[in-house]
Amino acid sequence: GPVAETFRVIQGAMTEEYVRNTQGVFQFELSGDGGGTWYIDLKTKGGSAGFGKPPVAADVVMSMSSADFVKMFTGKLKPFMAIMPGNSSIKSDMILTLSLEK
């Protein structure tokens, strides 16, 4: 589905430099089609992304619909808009969250 496809693209786009510069672990609690717990680990060497809980504790946990998640990563919804009140619930470091835009 679109969520799994988005994570495949994210995984493919990871670079050592990006992991080194970001140093954050993002966990997504997605509702709707293809939902569940997914993660992007930009802290552990090499980085990783996929379904399930991250291998280390998440720095940022975002809850949103899977549709909004896909929009966010296809550039239709800026991360800042996705985390505005009412669109999702987020427990995080704001600076780290905005680094996802890169």
TORKOL-4160 file (C-alpha; in steps of 0.2 Angstrom, whole numbers, padded with zeros to 4 digits, m for minus):
102
<pt num="1" X="0000" Y="0000" Z="0000"/>
<pt num="2" X="0005" Y="0018" Z="0000"/>
<pt num="3" X="0012" Y="0018" Z="0017"/>
<pt num="4" X="0023" Y="0004" Z="0014"/>
<pt num="5" X="0029" Y="0011" Z="m0002"/>
<pt num="6" X="0033" Y="0028" Z="0006"/>
<pt num="7" X="0044" Y="0019" Z="0019"/>
<pt num="8" X="0053" Y="0010" Z="0005"/>
<pt num="9" X="0057" Y="0027" Z="m0003"/>
<pt num="10" X="0062" Y="0034" Z="0014"/>
<pt num="11" X="0074" Y="0019" Z="0017"/>
<pt num="12" X="0081" Y="0021" Z="m0001"/>
<pt num="13" X="0084" Y="0039" Z="0002"/>
<pt num="14" X="0094" Y="0037" Z="0018"/>
<pt num="15" X="0113" Y="0042" Z="0018"/>
<pt num="16" X="0126" Y="0041" Z="0032"/>
<pt num="17" X="0127" Y="0060" Z="0031"/>
<pt num="18" X="0109" Y="0062" Z="0034"/>
<pt num="19" X="0109" Y="0050" Z="0049"/>
<pt num="20" X="0124" Y="0059" Z="0056"/>
<pt num="21" X="0116" Y="0076" Z="0054"/>
<pt num="22" X="0099" Y="0072" Z="0060"/>
<pt num="23" X="0102" Y="0060" Z="0075"/>
<pt num="24" X="0084" Y="0057" Z="0078"/>
<pt num="25" X="0072" Y="0043" Z="0079"/>
<pt num="26" X="0054" Y="0046" Z="0073"/>
<pt num="27" X="0039" Y="0034" Z="0077"/>
<pt num="28" X="0023" Y="0036" Z="0068"/>
<pt num="29" X="0006" Y="0029" Z="0075"/>
<pt num="30" X="m0004" Y="0029" Z="0060"/>
<pt num="31" X="m0023" Y="0026" Z="0059"/>
<pt num="32" X="m0033" Y="0021" Z="0044"/>
<pt num="33" X="m0027" Y="0011" Z="0028"/>
<pt num="34" X="m0010" Y="0003" Z="0031"/>
<pt num="35" X="m0009" Y="0010" Z="0049"/>
<pt num="36" X="0000" Y="0004" Z="0064"/>
<pt num="37" X="0016" Y="0008" Z="0071"/>
<pt num="38" X="0030" Y="0013" Z="0059"/>
<pt num="39" X="0047" Y="0021" Z="0062"/>
<pt num="40" X="0062" Y="0031" Z="0054"/>
<pt num="41" X="0078" Y="0028" Z="0063"/>
<pt num="42" X="0090" Y="0042" Z="0059"/>
<pt num="43" X="0101" Y="0039" Z="0074"/>
<pt num="44" X="0108" Y="0021" Z="0073"/>
<pt num="45" X="0122" Y="0019" Z="0060"/>
<pt num="46" X="0116" Y="0017" Z="0043"/>
<pt num="47" X="0098" Y="0022" Z="0048"/>
<pt num="48" X="0083" Y="0011" Z="0045"/>
<pt num="49" X="0064" Y="0013" Z="0042"/>
<pt num="50" X="0049" Y="0001" Z="0042"/>
<pt num="51" X="0035" Y="m0006" Z="0051"/>
<pt num="52" X="0035" Y="m0009" Z="0070"/>
<pt num="53" X="0043" Y="0000" Z="0085"/>
<pt num="54" X="0060" Y="0008" Z="0082"/>
<pt num="55" X="0076" Y="m0002" Z="0087"/>
<pt num="56" X="0079" Y="0012" Z="0100"/>
<pt num="57" X="0068" Y="0024" Z="0109"/>
<pt num="58" X="0059" Y="0037" Z="0098"/>
<pt num="59" X="0063" Y="0055" Z="0101"/>
<pt num="60" X="0047" Y="0060" Z="0092"/>
<pt num="61" X="0031" Y="0051" Z="0092"/>
<pt num="62" X="0018" Y="0057" Z="0079"/>
<pt num="63" X="0000" Y="0051" Z="0078"/>
<pt num="64" X="m0009" Y="0055" Z="0062"/>
<pt num="65" X="m0019" Y="0046" Z="0048"/>
<pt num="66" X="m0010" Y="0036" Z="0036"/>
<pt num="67" X="m0017" Y="0047" Z="0022"/>
<pt num="68" X="m0009" Y="0063" Z="0030"/>
<pt num="69" X="0007" Y="0053" Z="0032"/>
<pt num="70" X="0008" Y="0049" Z="0014"/>
<pt num="71" X="0004" Y="0067" Z="0009"/>
<pt num="72" X="0017" Y="0073" Z="0021"/>
<pt num="73" X="0031" Y="0063" Z="0013"/>
<pt num="74" X="0025" Y="0066" Z="m0005"/>
<pt num="75" X="0027" Y="0085" Z="m0002"/>
<pt num="76" X="0008" Y="0089" Z="m0002"/>
<pt num="77" X="0008" Y="0093" Z="0017"/>
<pt num="78" X="0022" Y="0101" Z="0025"/>
<pt num="79" X="0027" Y="0093" Z="0041"/>
<pt num="80" X="0024" Y="0109" Z="0050"/>
<pt num="81" X="0006" Y="0109" Z="0044"/>
<pt num="82" X="0004" Y="0091" Z="0049"/>
<pt num="83" X="0008" Y="0094" Z="0067"/>
<pt num="84" X="m0003" Y="0109" Z="0069"/>
<pt num="85" X="m0016" Y="0107" Z="0082"/>
<pt num="86" X="m0031" Y="0096" Z="0076"/>
<pt num="87" X="m0022" Y="0087" Z="0063"/>
<pt num="88" X="m0012" Y="0075" Z="0074"/>
<pt num="89" X="m0005" Y="0073" Z="0091"/>
<pt num="90" X="0014" Y="0075" Z="0093"/>
<pt num="91" X="0025" Y="0072" Z="0108"/>
<pt num="92" X="0042" Y="0079" Z="0102"/>
<pt num="93" X="0056" Y="0091" Z="0100"/>
<pt num="94" X="0050" Y="0103" Z="0087"/>
<pt num="95" X="0067" Y="0107" Z="0079"/>
<pt num="96" X="0070" Y="0088" Z="0076"/>
<pt num="97" X="0052" Y="0087" Z="0068"/>
<pt num="98" X="0056" Y="0101" Z="0056"/>
<pt num="99" X="0072" Y="0092" Z="0051"/>
<pt num="100" X="0061" Y="0079" Z="0043"/>
<pt num="101" X="0057" Y="0092" Z="0030"/>
<pt num="102" X="0074" Y="0089" Z="0023"/>
